Amino acid sequence: MAAMYWFRRDLRLHDNPCLLKACQENDVLLPVVIEDWHSNSTTRWGYTRKGTHRLAFETQAIEGLDRSLKVRGSGLYQVAVSNALSDAVSDLHDPITAGVDALIDVAKRMGITRIYCEALFAPHEQREDAQIKKAGITLVKIDQSALLRTSDLPFAIEKTPSIFTDFRKVVEAADVVPRAPLAAPTSLPTLPSIEAALSALRLYKSRGEEALPKLDERSAFPYQCTPWTGSQAHALEHLARYFGSDLPQTYKGTRNGMMGTDYSTKLSPWLAVGSISPRQIYAALVDHEQRFGTNDDTYWIWFELLWREHFRLLMQRYGSRLFVRNGLAKQPPLVNPNLTDKKAQARLEHWIAGKTGQPFIDAGMRELAATGYLSNRMRQNVASYLVNDLELDWRAGAAWFEHALIDFDVSSNQGNWAYIAGVGTDPRGGRRFNPAKQARDYDPENTYQKYWGTA
């Protein structure tokens, strides 16, 4: 009997415990990925879940994974989605992609009754899992994109502290640290015959240059160029390069930068697609501190990894509540927009296009559209502006970030947007950033605004 390994947000061979388990338990294994170019559903806000930049970066990660599998005597197969299935999903705005139906079809044609994959906890992925189980297929899952193993936490998931500071203090007081990352398998089980599923399954084929938008030379993450592509190989090269330098020694002081490739770790895109794991980052951080020393700046990298972990655990605890307008709040947000109103829809479109008339905000939105990337400082500013100045539904902004960002991570995205909107875990009830003051503080010479053509 053959088993299937379904790569989701773990597009790597290193530190992939579920893949190792599949290799240990099966003599025949089919590695698959769902092709997303034709199963890219439209959200309620009118744009697709994955924009061009995000799709292109994920394609690079998949291509890198395919190369790594072939080196080990295996290969990556692509579950193809028919246009008919894709159109049906888009018309219904069904959150379950047509790709899962195609995955089930392939498994049944090949007599596969067991699928291995990473555990994901957002409602969309939970519905995917339920759909597969309903089809009578066993799912073997491991949460391998987490920093900390659930069994190591000093609390149950349903008792996860909602406030980040409380969470951090409890974790650090219990001296909980990440487990060591695992090595990649040196070889993989034999590939099965795919004759029974030829119409729905094909060896992965590189899209090459056709998948890449034109490079904008101003990009702070130029993923169209080596060594910034989405592959696991380039993720590991960047990890070694960054932590082999003295840049982590000044991270806290530079992390609010907005231009260039060195102001932050720049690991989030690879982390988001799973070309690298948080445990690999932590191991590299510890090694750096042993060689270069520990200070507030290196600690802040751990601090940011903990923020990501906190958002992941909140997604496990609260699930769909992080996708409703009220979020985790007992009262609805102060802003109660109606995007069916033409004026509100126009404000949203102007925000997306970088045409609000506020030069600092418009610079950020133009950068995002041109490159698929945006600094943390600007993300907070443009989010606050949509919620507090344009008085629009925070979920519309969250959905645009899902579409646009090459480092989109659903838990962090929903958590951060709810935080800004005052319906998340901020005990102060939301954040408003004054764009004029932010520009004076972080762009006093209008350098960033001129860079993106708004000043």
PyMOL commands that set and color helices and strands:
alter all, ss='L'
color gray80, all
select helices_A, chain A and resi 17-25+52-71+83-92+98-110+123-134+150-152+157-159+164-173+195-197+208-211+232-243+247-254+268-273+278-292+296-323+342-353+359-371+376-389+394-404+410-421+435-442+447-451
alter helices_A, ss='H'
color red, helices_A
select strands_A, chain A and resi 3-6+29-34+77-79+114-118+138-142+201-203
alter strands_A, ss='S'
color yellow, strands_A
deselect
rebuild
show_as cartoon
